[in-house]
């Protein structure tokens, strides 16, 4: 799982290399939440189960297939102007904490990370 932004060129190179190697990967551009990426999480039998789906990655990421997280950075998107400011703020805040909360719950290796559990 690469947690990054759409303008992160270093992540572009990592995705390119992983694709060349045939290594499964999922790129989550954080500014895609909450409008262009979808996610769900739940507890089942005491374990976190979740998936992330994005228009940038053809295969969804799931907790049971994830071994490593490369956390680069987070960025919030500009919300459409027809959304009330209070609703936009709520959506963006919830999206950020959903990402953070999901990452806190993972039993995976973290690399190159400013993200502290």
PDB file as gemmi writes it, atoms N, CA and C in Angstrom:
CRYST1    1.000    1.000    1.000  90.00  90.00  90.00 P 1                      
ATOM      1  N   UNK A   1       0.848  -1.168   0.000  1.00  0.00           N  
ATOM      2  CA  UNK A   1       0.000   0.000   0.000  1.00  0.00           C  
ATOM      3  C   UNK A   1       0.892   1.229   0.000  1.00  0.00           C  
ATOM      4  N   UNK A   2       0.693   2.095  -0.987  1.00  0.00           N  
ATOM      5  CA  UNK A   2       1.389   3.379  -1.031  1.00  0.00           C  
ATOM      6  C   UNK A   2       0.374   4.455  -0.683  1.00  0.00           C  
ATOM      7  N   UNK A   3       0.602   5.153   0.414  1.00  0.00           N  
ATOM      8  CA  UNK A   3      -0.273   6.247   0.833  1.00  0.00           C  
ATOM      9  C   UNK A   3       0.451   7.531   0.467  1.00  0.00           C  
ATOM     10  N   UNK A   4      -0.108   8.263  -0.494  1.00  0.00           N  
ATOM     11  CA  UNK A   4       0.605   9.392  -1.053  1.00  0.00           C  
ATOM     12  C   UNK A   4      -0.378  10.402  -1.634  1.00  0.00           C  
ATOM     13  N   UNK A   5       0.102  11.219  -2.561  1.00  0.00           N  
ATOM     14  CA  UNK A   5      -0.737  12.197  -3.241  1.00  0.00           C  
ATOM     15  C   UNK A   5      -0.542  12.054  -4.747  1.00  0.00           C  
ATOM     16  N   UNK A   6      -1.429  12.650  -5.494  1.00  0.00           N  
ATOM     17  CA  UNK A   6      -1.360  12.528  -6.951  1.00  0.00           C  
ATOM     18  C   UNK A   6      -0.168  13.261  -7.558  1.00  0.00           C  
ATOM     19  N   UNK A   7       0.434  14.177  -6.832  1.00  0.00           N  
ATOM     20  CA  UNK A   7       1.551  14.959  -7.365  1.00  0.00           C  
ATOM     21  C   UNK A   7       2.900  14.494  -6.813  1.00  0.00           C  
ATOM     22  N   UNK A   8       2.946  13.323  -6.220  1.00  0.00           N  
ATOM     23  CA  UNK A   8       4.182  12.802  -5.627  1.00  0.00           C  
ATOM     24  C   UNK A   8       4.947  11.978  -6.664  1.00  0.00           C  
ATOM     25  N   UNK A   9       5.946  12.593  -7.271  1.00  0.00           N  
ATOM     26  CA  UNK A   9       6.682  11.933  -8.345  1.00  0.00           C  
ATOM     27  C   UNK A   9       7.487  10.735  -7.843  1.00  0.00           C  
ATOM     28  N   UNK A  10       7.939  10.769  -6.593  1.00  0.00           N  
ATOM     29  CA  UNK A  10       8.668   9.616  -6.051  1.00  0.00           C  
ATOM     30  C   UNK A  10       7.772   8.379  -6.047  1.00  0.00           C  
ATOM     31  N   UNK A  11       6.512   8.569  -5.702  1.00  0.00           N  
ATOM     32  CA  UNK A  11       5.570   7.442  -5.720  1.00  0.00           C  
ATOM     33  C   UNK A  11       5.298   6.970  -7.141  1.00  0.00           C  
ATOM     34  N   UNK A  12       5.329   7.889  -8.094  1.00  0.00           N  
ATOM     35  CA  UNK A  12       5.178   7.487  -9.498  1.00  0.00           C  
ATOM     36  C   UNK A  12       6.269   6.494  -9.875  1.00  0.00           C  
ATOM     37  N   UNK A  13       7.510   6.772  -9.472  1.00  0.00           N  
ATOM     38  CA  UNK A  13       8.627   5.880  -9.784  1.00  0.00           C  
ATOM     39  C   UNK A  13       8.501   4.538  -9.068  1.00  0.00           C  
ATOM     40  N   UNK A  14       8.032   4.571  -7.827  1.00  0.00           N  
ATOM     41  CA  UNK A  14       7.843   3.327  -7.079  1.00  0.00           C  
ATOM     42  C   UNK A  14       6.777   2.464  -7.757  1.00  0.00           C  
ATOM     43  N   UNK A  15       5.655   3.067  -8.143  1.00  0.00           N  
ATOM     44  CA  UNK A  15       4.581   2.333  -8.829  1.00  0.00           C  
ATOM     45  C   UNK A  15       5.102   1.756 -10.147  1.00  0.00           C  
ATOM     46  N   UNK A  16       5.865   2.547 -10.868  1.00  0.00           N  
ATOM     47  CA  UNK A  16       6.436   2.077 -12.139  1.00  0.00           C  
ATOM     48  C   UNK A  16       7.332   0.858 -11.914  1.00  0.00           C  
ATOM     49  N   UNK A  17       8.181   0.915 -10.901  1.00  0.00           N  
ATOM     50  CA  UNK A  17       9.087  -0.205 -10.610  1.00  0.00           C  
ATOM     51  C   UNK A  17       8.313  -1.445 -10.154  1.00  0.00           C  
ATOM     52  N   UNK A  18       7.318  -1.256  -9.288  1.00  0.00           N  
ATOM     53  CA  UNK A  18       6.522  -2.395  -8.827  1.00  0.00           C  
ATOM     54  C   UNK A  18       5.754  -3.038  -9.984  1.00  0.00           C  
ATOM     55  N   UNK A  19       5.243  -2.216 -10.871  1.00  0.00           N  
ATOM     56  CA  UNK A  19       4.528  -2.733 -12.040  1.00  0.00           C  
ATOM     57  C   UNK A  19       5.467  -3.530 -12.926  1.00  0.00           C  
ATOM     58  N   UNK A  20       6.660  -2.996 -13.158  1.00  0.00           N  
ATOM     59  CA  UNK A  20       7.665  -3.701 -13.969  1.00  0.00           C  
ATOM     60  C   UNK A  20       8.015  -5.060 -13.371  1.00  0.00           C  
ATOM     61  N   UNK A  21       8.077  -5.113 -12.034  1.00  0.00           N  
ATOM     62  CA  UNK A  21       8.418  -6.356 -11.340  1.00  0.00           C  
ATOM     63  C   UNK A  21       7.227  -7.319 -11.234  1.00  0.00           C  
ATOM     64  N   UNK A  22       6.046  -6.829 -11.571  1.00  0.00           N  
ATOM     65  CA  UNK A  22       4.853  -7.658 -11.437  1.00  0.00           C  
ATOM     66  C   UNK A  22       4.405  -7.803  -9.987  1.00  0.00           C  
ATOM     67  N   UNK A  23       4.861  -6.901  -9.131  1.00  0.00           N  
ATOM     68  CA  UNK A  23       4.521  -6.957  -7.702  1.00  0.00           C  
ATOM     69  C   UNK A  23       3.149  -6.326  -7.469  1.00  0.00           C  
ATOM     70  N   UNK A  24       2.277  -6.992  -6.738  1.00  0.00           N  
ATOM     71  CA  UNK A  24       0.968  -6.391  -6.453  1.00  0.00           C  
ATOM     72  C   UNK A  24       1.145  -5.155  -5.575  1.00  0.00           C  
ATOM     73  N   UNK A  25       0.367  -4.126  -5.877  1.00  0.00           N  
ATOM     74  CA  UNK A  25       0.457  -2.889  -5.099  1.00  0.00           C  
ATOM     75  C   UNK A  25      -0.847  -2.121  -5.249  1.00  0.00           C  
ATOM     76  N   UNK A  26      -1.032  -1.178  -4.340  1.00  0.00           N  
ATOM     77  CA  UNK A  26      -2.203  -0.308  -4.387  1.00  0.00           C  
ATOM     78  C   UNK A  26      -1.745   1.081  -3.994  1.00  0.00           C  
ATOM     79  N   UNK A  27      -2.069   2.060  -4.819  1.00  0.00           N  
ATOM     80  CA  UNK A  27      -1.720   3.453  -4.537  1.00  0.00           C  
ATOM     81  C   UNK A  27      -2.976   4.182  -4.094  1.00  0.00           C  
ATOM     82  N   UNK A  28      -2.919   4.741  -2.910  1.00  0.00           N  
ATOM     83  CA  UNK A  28      -4.013   5.573  -2.419  1.00  0.00           C  
ATOM     84  C   UNK A  28      -3.542   7.020  -2.440  1.00  0.00           C  
ATOM     85  N   UNK A  29      -4.071   7.798  -3.375  1.00  0.00           N  
ATOM     86  CA  UNK A  29      -3.837   9.238  -3.380  1.00  0.00           C  
ATOM     87  C   UNK A  29      -4.858   9.831  -2.421  1.00  0.00           C  
ATOM     88  N   UNK A  30      -4.376  10.334  -1.301  1.00  0.00           N  
ATOM     89  CA  UNK A  30      -5.283  10.712  -0.222  1.00  0.00           C  
ATOM     90  C   UNK A  30      -6.274  11.797  -0.610  1.00  0.00           C  
ATOM     91  N   UNK A  31      -5.922  12.638  -1.577  1.00  0.00           N  
ATOM     92  CA  UNK A  31      -6.881  13.675  -1.965  1.00  0.00           C  
ATOM     93  C   UNK A  31      -8.047  13.096  -2.774  1.00  0.00           C  
ATOM     94  N   UNK A  32      -7.981  11.810  -3.116  1.00  0.00           N  
ATOM     95  CA  UNK A  32      -9.115  11.160  -3.780  1.00  0.00           C  
ATOM     96  C   UNK A  32     -10.272  10.901  -2.817  1.00  0.00           C  
ATOM     97  N   UNK A  33      -9.984  10.876  -1.538  1.00  0.00           N  
ATOM     98  CA  UNK A  33     -11.041  10.686  -0.549  1.00  0.00           C  
ATOM     99  C   UNK A  33     -11.687  12.041  -0.248  1.00  0.00           C  
ATOM    100  N   UNK A  34     -12.942  12.141  -0.149  1.00  0.00           N  
ATOM    101  CA  UNK A  34     -13.934  11.078  -0.166  1.00  0.00           C  
ATOM    102  C   UNK A  34     -14.639  10.902  -1.506  1.00  0.00           C  
ATOM    103  N   UNK A  35     -14.205  11.586  -2.581  1.00  0.00           N  
ATOM    104  CA  UNK A  35     -15.000  11.598  -3.805  1.00  0.00           C  
ATOM    105  C   UNK A  35     -14.592  10.565  -4.857  1.00  0.00           C  
ATOM    106  N   UNK A  36     -13.310  10.281  -5.032  1.00  0.00           N  
ATOM    107  CA  UNK A  36     -12.865   9.398  -6.118  1.00  0.00           C  
ATOM    108  C   UNK A  36     -12.366   8.044  -5.623  1.00  0.00           C  
ATOM    109  N   UNK A  37     -12.238   7.870  -4.332  1.00  0.00           N  
ATOM    110  CA  UNK A  37     -11.828   6.584  -3.771  1.00  0.00           C  
ATOM    111  C   UNK A  37     -12.892   6.138  -2.787  1.00  0.00           C  
ATOM    112  N   UNK A  38     -13.043   4.863  -2.674  1.00  0.00           N  
ATOM    113  CA  UNK A  38     -14.049   4.298  -1.766  1.00  0.00           C  
ATOM    114  C   UNK A  38     -13.357   3.374  -0.780  1.00  0.00           C  
ATOM    115  N   UNK A  39     -13.904   3.297   0.406  1.00  0.00           N  
ATOM    116  CA  UNK A  39     -13.331   2.430   1.414  1.00  0.00           C  
ATOM    117  C   UNK A  39     -14.407   1.977   2.381  1.00  0.00           C  
ATOM    118  N   UNK A  40     -14.127   0.866   3.016  1.00  0.00           N  
ATOM    119  CA  UNK A  40     -15.024   0.334   4.025  1.00  0.00           C  
ATOM    120  C   UNK A  40     -14.181  -0.404   5.047  1.00  0.00           C  
ATOM    121  N   UNK A  41     -14.599  -0.338   6.295  1.00  0.00           N  
ATOM    122  CA  UNK A  41     -13.876  -1.056   7.350  1.00  0.00           C  
ATOM    123  C   UNK A  41     -14.880  -1.599   8.352  1.00  0.00           C  
ATOM    124  N   UNK A  42     -14.548  -2.749   8.931  1.00  0.00           N  
ATOM    125  CA  UNK A  42     -15.378  -3.321   9.987  1.00  0.00           C  
ATOM    126  C   UNK A  42     -14.527  -4.285  10.808  1.00  0.00           C  
ATOM    127  N   UNK A  43     -15.000  -4.593  11.985  1.00  0.00           N  
ATOM    128  CA  UNK A  43     -14.355  -5.606  12.813  1.00  0.00           C  
ATOM    129  C   UNK A  43     -15.120  -6.904  12.665  1.00  0.00           C  
ATOM    130  N   UNK A  44     -14.403  -7.976  12.393  1.00  0.00           N  
ATOM    131  CA  UNK A  44     -15.026  -9.289  12.277  1.00  0.00           C  
ATOM    132  C   UNK A  44     -14.124 -10.286  12.997  1.00  0.00           C  
ATOM    133  N   UNK A  45     -14.703 -10.976  13.934  1.00  0.00           N  
ATOM    134  CA  UNK A  45     -13.942 -11.934  14.748  1.00  0.00           C  
ATOM    135  C   UNK A  45     -12.723 -11.271  15.389  1.00  0.00           C  
ATOM    136  N   UNK A  46     -12.888 -10.015  15.814  1.00  0.00           N  
ATOM    137  CA  UNK A  46     -11.813  -9.302  16.497  1.00  0.00           C  
ATOM    138  C   UNK A  46     -10.700  -8.799  15.596  1.00  0.00           C  
ATOM    139  N   UNK A  47     -10.886  -8.891  14.288  1.00  0.00           N  
ATOM    140  CA  UNK A  47      -9.860  -8.434  13.342  1.00  0.00           C  
ATOM    141  C   UNK A  47     -10.431  -7.342  12.440  1.00  0.00           C  
ATOM    142  N   UNK A  48      -9.560  -6.400  12.100  1.00  0.00           N  
ATOM    143  CA  UNK A  48      -9.946  -5.335  11.190  1.00  0.00           C  
ATOM    144  C   UNK A  48     -10.042  -5.885   9.771  1.00  0.00           C  
ATOM    145  N   UNK A  49     -11.160  -5.648   9.129  1.00  0.00           N  
ATOM    146  CA  UNK A  49     -11.315  -5.999   7.725  1.00  0.00           C  
ATOM    147  C   UNK A  49     -11.682  -4.729   6.976  1.00  0.00           C  
ATOM    148  N   UNK A  50     -10.997  -4.456   5.901  1.00  0.00           N  
ATOM    149  CA  UNK A  50     -11.275  -3.259   5.128  1.00  0.00           C  
ATOM    150  C   UNK A  50     -10.874  -3.461   3.684  1.00  0.00           C  
ATOM    151  N   UNK A  51     -11.361  -2.588   2.840  1.00  0.00           N  
ATOM    152  CA  UNK A  51     -10.877  -2.526   1.470  1.00  0.00           C  
ATOM    153  C   UNK A  51     -10.833  -1.060   1.060  1.00  0.00           C  
ATOM    154  N   UNK A  52      -9.936  -0.775   0.142  1.00  0.00           N  
ATOM    155  CA  UNK A  52      -9.869   0.524  -0.521  1.00  0.00           C  
ATOM    156  C   UNK A  52      -9.963   0.281  -2.009  1.00  0.00           C  
ATOM    157  N   UNK A  53     -10.744   1.081  -2.679  1.00  0.00           N  
ATOM    158  CA  UNK A  53     -10.864   0.990  -4.131  1.00  0.00           C  
ATOM    159  C   UNK A  53     -10.666   2.403  -4.678  1.00  0.00           C  
ATOM    160  N   UNK A  54      -9.901   2.502  -5.754  1.00  0.00           N  
ATOM    161  CA  UNK A  54      -9.610   3.799  -6.345  1.00  0.00           C  
ATOM    162  C   UNK A  54      -9.630   3.678  -7.859  1.00  0.00           C  
ATOM    163  N   UNK A  55      -9.954   4.769  -8.518  1.00  0.00           N  
ATOM    164  CA  UNK A  55      -9.919   4.760  -9.977  1.00  0.00           C  
ATOM    165  C   UNK A  55      -8.496   4.628 -10.507  1.00  0.00           C  
ATOM    166  N   UNK A  56      -7.483   4.830  -9.649  1.00  0.00           N  
ATOM    167  CA  UNK A  56      -6.087   4.748 -10.076  1.00  0.00           C  
ATOM    168  C   UNK A  56      -5.504   3.346  -9.952  1.00  0.00           C  
ATOM    169  N   UNK A  57      -6.169   2.464  -9.231  1.00  0.00           N  
ATOM    170  CA  UNK A  57      -5.674   1.109  -9.037  1.00  0.00           C  
ATOM    171  C   UNK A  57      -6.773   0.131  -9.439  1.00  0.00           C  
ATOM    172  N   UNK A  58      -6.481  -0.737 -10.389  1.00  0.00           N  
ATOM    173  CA  UNK A  58      -7.518  -1.628 -10.898  1.00  0.00           C  
ATOM    174  C   UNK A  58      -7.994  -2.670  -9.887  1.00  0.00           C  
ATOM    175  N   UNK A  59      -7.145  -3.037  -8.949  1.00  0.00           N  
ATOM    176  CA  UNK A  59      -7.493  -4.052  -7.959  1.00  0.00           C  
ATOM    177  C   UNK A  59      -7.616  -3.400  -6.596  1.00  0.00           C  
ATOM    178  N   UNK A  60      -8.686  -3.675  -5.854  1.00  0.00           N  
ATOM    179  CA  UNK A  60      -8.813  -3.067  -4.525  1.00  0.00           C  
ATOM    180  C   UNK A  60      -7.772  -3.611  -3.552  1.00  0.00           C  
ATOM    181  N   UNK A  61      -7.416  -2.808  -2.585  1.00  0.00           N  
ATOM    182  CA  UNK A  61      -6.526  -3.249  -1.505  1.00  0.00           C  
ATOM    183  C   UNK A  61      -7.400  -3.788  -0.386  1.00  0.00           C  
ATOM    184  N   UNK A  62      -6.978  -4.884   0.210  1.00  0.00           N  
ATOM    185  CA  UNK A  62      -7.696  -5.445   1.349  1.00  0.00           C  
ATOM    186  C   UNK A  62      -6.706  -5.740   2.463  1.00  0.00           C  
ATOM    187  N   UNK A  63      -7.189  -5.720   3.689  1.00  0.00           N  
ATOM    188  CA  UNK A  63      -6.314  -5.924   4.845  1.00  0.00           C  
ATOM    189  C   UNK A  63      -5.624  -7.281   4.799  1.00  0.00           C  
ATOM    190  N   UNK A  64      -6.302  -8.299   4.294  1.00  0.00           N  
ATOM    191  CA  UNK A  64      -5.707  -9.635   4.307  1.00  0.00           C  
ATOM    192  C   UNK A  64      -4.612  -9.825   3.264  1.00  0.00           C  
ATOM    193  N   UNK A  65      -4.489  -8.928   2.287  1.00  0.00           N  
ATOM    194  CA  UNK A  65      -3.432  -9.055   1.283  1.00  0.00           C  
ATOM    195  C   UNK A  65      -2.288  -8.077   1.512  1.00  0.00           C  
ATOM    196  N   UNK A  66      -2.422  -7.224   2.496  1.00  0.00           N  
ATOM    197  CA  UNK A  66      -1.443  -6.161   2.719  1.00  0.00           C  
ATOM    198  C   UNK A  66      -0.310  -6.623   3.624  1.00  0.00           C  
ATOM    199  N   UNK A  67       0.925  -6.385   3.192  1.00  0.00           N  
ATOM    200  CA  UNK A  67       2.086  -6.726   4.020  1.00  0.00           C  
ATOM    201  C   UNK A  67       2.904  -5.500   4.402  1.00  0.00           C  
ATOM    202  N   UNK A  68       2.917  -4.488   3.524  1.00  0.00           N  
ATOM    203  CA  UNK A  68       3.792  -3.341   3.740  1.00  0.00           C  
ATOM    204  C   UNK A  68       3.067  -2.049   3.374  1.00  0.00           C  
ATOM    205  N   UNK A  69       3.325  -1.009   4.163  1.00  0.00           N  
ATOM    206  CA  UNK A  69       2.774   0.319   3.887  1.00  0.00           C  
ATOM    207  C   UNK A  69       3.935   1.284   3.686  1.00  0.00           C  
ATOM    208  N   UNK A  70       3.883   2.014   2.595  1.00  0.00           N  
ATOM    209  CA  UNK A  70       4.833   3.106   2.368  1.00  0.00           C  
ATOM    210  C   UNK A  70       4.029   4.387   2.480  1.00  0.00           C  
ATOM    211  N   UNK A  71       4.146   5.031   3.632  1.00  0.00           N  
ATOM    212  CA  UNK A  71       3.388   6.253   3.902  1.00  0.00           C  
ATOM    213  C   UNK A  71       4.259   7.444   3.536  1.00  0.00           C  
ATOM    214  N   UNK A  72       3.837   8.170   2.491  1.00  0.00           N  
ATOM    215  CA  UNK A  72       4.605   9.332   2.053  1.00  0.00           C  
ATOM    216  C   UNK A  72       4.029  10.626   2.631  1.00  0.00           C  
ATOM    217  N   UNK A  73       2.784  10.888   2.328  1.00  0.00           N  
ATOM    218  CA  UNK A  73       2.166  12.141   2.790  1.00  0.00           C  
ATOM    219  C   UNK A  73       0.675  12.097   2.553  1.00  0.00           C  
ATOM    220  N   UNK A  74      -0.007  13.025   3.211  1.00  0.00           N  
ATOM    221  CA  UNK A  74      -1.449  13.159   3.020  1.00  0.00           C  
ATOM    222  C   UNK A  74      -1.744  14.573   2.536  1.00  0.00           C  
ATOM    223  N   UNK A  75      -2.782  14.664   1.719  1.00  0.00           N  
ATOM    224  CA  UNK A  75      -3.222  15.973   1.226  1.00  0.00           C  
ATOM    225  C   UNK A  75      -4.733  15.898   1.056  1.00  0.00           C  
ATOM    226  N   UNK A  76      -5.397  16.978   1.389  1.00  0.00           N  
ATOM    227  CA  UNK A  76      -6.844  17.015   1.213  1.00  0.00           C  
ATOM    228  C   UNK A  76      -7.188  17.747  -0.078  1.00  0.00           C  
ATOM    229  N   UNK A  77      -8.268  17.337  -0.667  1.00  0.00           N  
ATOM    230  CA  UNK A  77      -8.706  17.911  -1.930  1.00  0.00           C  
ATOM    231  C   UNK A  77      -9.553  19.154  -1.692  1.00  0.00           C  
ATOM    232  N   UNK A  78      -9.734  19.918  -2.724  1.00  0.00           N  
ATOM    233  CA  UNK A  78     -10.706  21.005  -2.698  1.00  0.00           C  
ATOM    234  C   UNK A  78     -12.067  20.377  -2.976  1.00  0.00           C  
ATOM    235  N   UNK A  79     -13.012  20.677  -2.155  1.00  0.00           N  
ATOM    236  CA  UNK A  79     -14.349  20.117  -2.325  1.00  0.00           C  
ATOM    237  C   UNK A  79     -15.128  20.955  -3.341  1.00  0.00           C  
ATOM    238  N   UNK A  80     -16.085  20.352  -4.012  1.00  0.00           N  
ATOM    239  CA  UNK A  80     -16.904  21.093  -4.981  1.00  0.00           C  
ATOM    240  C   UNK A  80     -17.587  22.293  -4.323  1.00  0.00           C  
ATOM    241  N   UNK A  81     -17.734  23.387  -5.048  1.00  0.00           N  
ATOM    242  CA  UNK A  81     -18.289  24.608  -4.456  1.00  0.00           C  
ATOM    243  C   UNK A  81     -19.755  24.489  -4.039  1.00  0.00           C  
ATOM    244  N   UNK A  82     -20.471  23.491  -4.559  1.00  0.00           N  
ATOM    245  CA  UNK A  82     -21.877  23.366  -4.196  1.00  0.00           C  
ATOM    246  C   UNK A  82     -22.088  22.654  -2.857  1.00  0.00           C  
ATOM    247  N   UNK A  83     -20.996  22.208  -2.227  1.00  0.00           N  
ATOM    248  CA  UNK A  83     -21.089  21.582  -0.907  1.00  0.00           C  
ATOM    249  C   UNK A  83     -20.927  22.661   0.152  1.00  0.00           C  
ATOM    250  N   UNK A  84     -21.827  22.689   1.109  1.00  0.00           N  
ATOM    251  CA  UNK A  84     -21.740  23.674   2.181  1.00  0.00           C  
ATOM    252  C   UNK A  84     -20.395  23.558   2.902  1.00  0.00           C  
ATOM    253  N   UNK A  85     -19.795  24.669   3.292  1.00  0.00           N  
ATOM    254  CA  UNK A  85     -18.486  24.637   3.951  1.00  0.00           C  
ATOM    255  C   UNK A  85     -18.441  23.710   5.162  1.00  0.00           C  
ATOM    256  N   UNK A  86     -19.467  23.702   5.980  1.00  0.00           N  
ATOM    257  CA  UNK A  86     -19.471  22.826   7.155  1.00  0.00           C  
ATOM    258  C   UNK A  86     -19.480  21.351   6.740  1.00  0.00           C  
ATOM    259  N   UNK A  87     -20.216  21.027   5.678  1.00  0.00           N  
ATOM    260  CA  UNK A  87     -20.248  19.646   5.187  1.00  0.00           C  
ATOM    261  C   UNK A  87     -18.911  19.252   4.576  1.00  0.00           C  
ATOM    262  N   UNK A  88     -18.303  20.179   3.838  1.00  0.00           N  
ATOM    263  CA  UNK A  88     -16.994  19.912   3.238  1.00  0.00           C  
ATOM    264  C   UNK A  88     -15.952  19.656   4.317  1.00  0.00           C  
ATOM    265  N   UNK A  89     -15.936  20.506   5.339  1.00  0.00           N  
ATOM    266  CA  UNK A  89     -14.976  20.324   6.427  1.00  0.00           C  
ATOM    267  C   UNK A  89     -15.178  18.975   7.110  1.00  0.00           C  
ATOM    268  N   UNK A  90     -16.425  18.613   7.364  1.00  0.00           N  
ATOM    269  CA  UNK A  90     -16.739  17.337   7.999  1.00  0.00           C  
ATOM    270  C   UNK A  90     -16.238  16.170   7.132  1.00  0.00           C  
ATOM    271  N   UNK A  91     -16.536  16.211   5.844  1.00  0.00           N  
ATOM    272  CA  UNK A  91     -16.118  15.129   4.938  1.00  0.00           C  
ATOM    273  C   UNK A  91     -14.594  14.992   4.896  1.00  0.00           C  
ATOM    274  N   UNK A  92     -13.896  16.106   4.799  1.00  0.00           N  
ATOM    275  CA  UNK A  92     -12.442  16.061   4.728  1.00  0.00           C  
ATOM    276  C   UNK A  92     -11.828  15.566   6.036  1.00  0.00           C  
ATOM    277  N   UNK A  93     -12.358  16.051   7.159  1.00  0.00           N  
ATOM    278  CA  UNK A  93     -11.842  15.608   8.461  1.00  0.00           C  
ATOM    279  C   UNK A  93     -12.100  14.110   8.669  1.00  0.00           C  
ATOM    280  N   UNK A  94     -13.303  13.663   8.338  1.00  0.00           N  
ATOM    281  CA  UNK A  94     -13.632  12.238   8.474  1.00  0.00           C  
ATOM    282  C   UNK A  94     -12.759  11.374   7.570  1.00  0.00           C  
ATOM    283  N   UNK A  95     -12.498  11.849   6.363  1.00  0.00           N  
ATOM    284  CA  UNK A  95     -11.654  11.096   5.438  1.00  0.00           C  
ATOM    285  C   UNK A  95     -10.236  10.958   5.975  1.00  0.00           C  
ATOM    286  N   UNK A  96      -9.685  12.060   6.481  1.00  0.00           N  
ATOM    287  CA  UNK A  96      -8.325  12.016   7.029  1.00  0.00           C  
ATOM    288  C   UNK A  96      -8.244  11.051   8.204  1.00  0.00           C  
ATOM    289  N   UNK A  97      -9.201  11.123   9.106  1.00  0.00           N  
ATOM    290  CA  UNK A  97      -9.144  10.244  10.276  1.00  0.00           C  
ATOM    291  C   UNK A  97      -9.514   8.808   9.938  1.00  0.00           C  
ATOM    292  N   UNK A  98     -10.281   8.612   8.885  1.00  0.00           N  
ATOM    293  CA  UNK A  98     -10.533   7.239   8.434  1.00  0.00           C  
ATOM    294  C   UNK A  98      -9.227   6.607   7.958  1.00  0.00           C  
ATOM    295  N   UNK A  99      -8.453   7.344   7.157  1.00  0.00           N  
ATOM    296  CA  UNK A  99      -7.153   6.825   6.695  1.00  0.00           C  
ATOM    297  C   UNK A  99      -6.252   6.556   7.894  1.00  0.00           C  
ATOM    298  N   UNK A 100      -6.109   7.527   8.771  1.00  0.00           N  
ATOM    299  CA  UNK A 100      -5.236   7.351   9.935  1.00  0.00           C  
ATOM    300  C   UNK A 100      -5.706   6.193  10.816  1.00  0.00           C  
ATOM    301  N   UNK A 101      -6.997   6.133  11.094  1.00  0.00           N  
ATOM    302  CA  UNK A 101      -7.518   5.063  11.938  1.00  0.00           C  
ATOM    303  C   UNK A 101      -7.318   3.691  11.328  1.00  0.00           C  
ATOM    304  N   UNK A 102      -7.528   3.587  10.032  1.00  0.00           N  
ATOM    305  CA  UNK A 102      -7.306   2.310   9.354  1.00  0.00           C  
ATOM    306  C   UNK A 102      -5.842   1.917   9.422  1.00  0.00           C  
ATOM    307  N   UNK A 103      -4.952   2.876   9.186  1.00  0.00           N  
ATOM    308  CA  UNK A 103      -3.520   2.564   9.246  1.00  0.00           C  
ATOM    309  C   UNK A 103      -3.095   2.180  10.659  1.00  0.00           C  
ATOM    310  N   UNK A 104      -3.663   2.843  11.672  1.00  0.00           N  
ATOM    311  CA  UNK A 104      -3.353   2.479  13.060  1.00  0.00           C  
ATOM    312  C   UNK A 104      -3.709   1.024  13.333  1.00  0.00           C  
ATOM    313  N   UNK A 105      -4.758   0.529  12.685  1.00  0.00           N  
ATOM    314  CA  UNK A 105      -5.238  -0.823  12.948  1.00  0.00           C  
ATOM    315  C   UNK A 105      -4.535  -1.909  12.167  1.00  0.00           C  
ATOM    316  N   UNK A 106      -3.628  -1.539  11.280  1.00  0.00           N  
ATOM    317  CA  UNK A 106      -2.963  -2.545  10.450  1.00  0.00           C  
ATOM    318  C   UNK A 106      -1.823  -3.223  11.177  1.00  0.00           C  
ATOM    319  N   UNK A 107      -1.646  -4.477  10.883  1.00  0.00           N  
ATOM    320  CA  UNK A 107      -0.502  -5.238  11.384  1.00  0.00           C  
ATOM    321  C   UNK A 107       0.459  -5.419  10.219  1.00  0.00           C  
ATOM    322  N   UNK A 108       1.095  -4.316   9.795  1.00  0.00           N  
ATOM    323  CA  UNK A 108       1.957  -4.328   8.616  1.00  0.00           C  
ATOM    324  C   UNK A 108       3.230  -3.558   8.916  1.00  0.00           C  
ATOM    325  N   UNK A 109       4.238  -3.783   8.080  1.00  0.00           N  
ATOM    326  CA  UNK A 109       5.473  -3.019   8.163  1.00  0.00           C  
ATOM    327  C   UNK A 109       5.246  -1.642   7.555  1.00  0.00           C  
ATOM    328  N   UNK A 110       5.799  -0.605   8.191  1.00  0.00           N  
ATOM    329  CA  UNK A 110       5.715   0.747   7.656  1.00  0.00           C  
ATOM    330  C   UNK A 110       7.112   1.189   7.238  1.00  0.00           C  
ATOM    331  N   UNK A 111       7.208   1.810   6.065  1.00  0.00           N  
ATOM    332  CA  UNK A 111       8.496   2.254   5.541  1.00  0.00           C  
ATOM    333  C   UNK A 111       8.431   3.716   5.143  1.00  0.00           C  
ATOM    334  N   UNK A 112       9.594   4.396   5.230  1.00  0.00           N  
ATOM    335  CA  UNK A 112       9.721   5.786   4.809  1.00  0.00           C  
ATOM    336  C   UNK A 112       8.603   6.631   5.378  1.00  0.00           C  
ATOM    337  N   UNK A 113       8.435   6.543   6.681  1.00  0.00           N  
ATOM    338  CA  UNK A 113       7.194   7.022   7.241  1.00  0.00           C  
ATOM    339  C   UNK A 113       7.353   8.122   8.273  1.00  0.00           C  
ATOM    340  N   UNK A 114       6.530   9.161   8.119  1.00  0.00           N  
ATOM    341  CA  UNK A 114       6.350  10.153   9.177  1.00  0.00           C  
ATOM    342  C   UNK A 114       5.119   9.794  10.003  1.00  0.00           C  
ATOM    343  N   UNK A 115       4.509   8.674   9.652  1.00  0.00           N  
ATOM    344  CA  UNK A 115       3.305   8.221  10.316  1.00  0.00           C  
ATOM    345  C   UNK A 115       3.717   7.418  11.542  1.00  0.00           C  
ATOM    346  N   UNK A 116       3.285   7.862  12.714  1.00  0.00           N  
ATOM    347  CA  UNK A 116       3.679   7.175  13.951  1.00  0.00           C  
ATOM    348  C   UNK A 116       2.465   6.557  14.594  1.00  0.00           C  
ATOM    349  N   UNK A 117       2.598   5.282  14.908  1.00  0.00           N  
ATOM    350  CA  UNK A 117       1.498   4.587  15.561  1.00  0.00           C  
ATOM    351  C   UNK A 117       1.662   4.674  17.052  1.00  0.00           C  
TER     352      UNK A 117                                                      
END                                                                             
